[in-house]
């Protein structure tokens, strides 16, 4: 369906897993982007409720709520749905930010509705809202090497060179969200799709500094962390 008019208030949810075990993994790019937005917009994630950390502020003339679900990835909808209800927002005011195996590492893609691409965090949000009609900002991580299961790949820490590439992509994704909120989907797609589109060095404003209020580290991987 065509995307609706831009709302006055947005919920911007970056998906990931809580705790230091997952902080520098490919599956936590949603947290990285929300952390970059928190710093860029001066919106601290200083509230915790409904299994999420979140903060409120303004992006230009628009009111925004930045959120990082603390449910583990595969239960993300348990945090996103209550936040939408509390702020009396429809799914059309939601932006979900997540990693994407089908995009080359560092590439961005912005979309409205469409399928979940097998991403269990997105599937959880869609199931909790009973719709896929919300905005997506996808940050590419590429496919795993032959013989490496997708779940192990997304929960692994990349090499330093790849991590720098993903940090830079997260910084561009934060800029893309700003353009989406201020100008709409088509201008954001035109500016940020394609190799290196919207490229800027990450710098200090592109790096997360624990914005997702990590929980104490657990031993081993939580079964709801991957997918």
Secondary structure by P-SEA (a helix, b strand, c coil): ccccccccbbbbbbbbbbcccccccccaaaaaaaaaaaaaaccccccccccccbbbbbcccbbbbbbbbccccccccccaaaaaaaaccccccbbbbbbbccccccbbbbbccccccccaaaaaaaaaaccccbbbbbbbbccccccccaaaaaaccccaaaaaaaaaaaaaaaaaaaaaaccccaaaaaccccccccccccccccccccccccccccccccccccc
